[in-house]
Amino acid sequence: KNMGVTTFTHEFTTPIAPSRMFKALIVDSHNLIPKIAPQGIKNIELVEGDGGVGSIKVTNFAEGGHLKFLKHKIDALDTENLVCKYTLIEGDVIFDKIELIVYEVQFLASSDGGCVCKMTSGYHTTGDVELKEDDIKQGKEKAMGLYKVVEEYLLANPNVYV
């Protein structure tokens, strides 16, 4: 079975320090996200591991959305360089043409004390399926929305995750 990989990169800038974004969005996301975005996410369960490499997290979405759950495996977690790599291994909207999606998120310091968040998504497709930017627009918008919610929370709570 032949697999192709389509890669998309997004960047997001924020006035929040990179270490805080990394802690909030990556390290403690299973606690923070359901608390600050309950309308979208019911809970995030750690079904395997302690949150480190090899751990598996299941995100359960709130009722009424088109997604019920997504299961991710953490492949790499570099707390020094603020890089996380993880793979979407299962979901109820398993796109018939996508085998898995590999993500890499990196938080880089910017000159103003904030950070640039770089997210690379590698879509492993079955056969010779070609993905267009449009195909992933919904997922991208959801991710950006989540980053914004986290940013607002951290701006409003300057003593959290420092």
C-alpha angles and dihedrals in degrees: 000000000000120000128197124196124217115190128202127183126201129183127202126185124206137173089231118105113257095240091056093049090048093051094046100041100034117015100037099020093118089063101034106040099057088047096053099030104036092145089066106026126041097189145323114229127200100219096172133022131359100284095281130104113323093024120134121216126192117204112204113199126217119263118278100035124113091245125065102180146348127199120209132185119209109229101174135006117185107182092179097055093029096236127142128184121191140162130223100226103169142010139156092245093056101176104232089226100045123079098184142330122231117203132194119189122187129181114207126188115245124208094255095060094262127096148244114228113206118195123187119188121193113197111202105205130191118247117337098329113150119211121208127204087252092061092062098036095105094052091046093051091049091052092048090048090054092050089053093051091050091047092052091048092051092046090052092045107042094172097058120101095001 
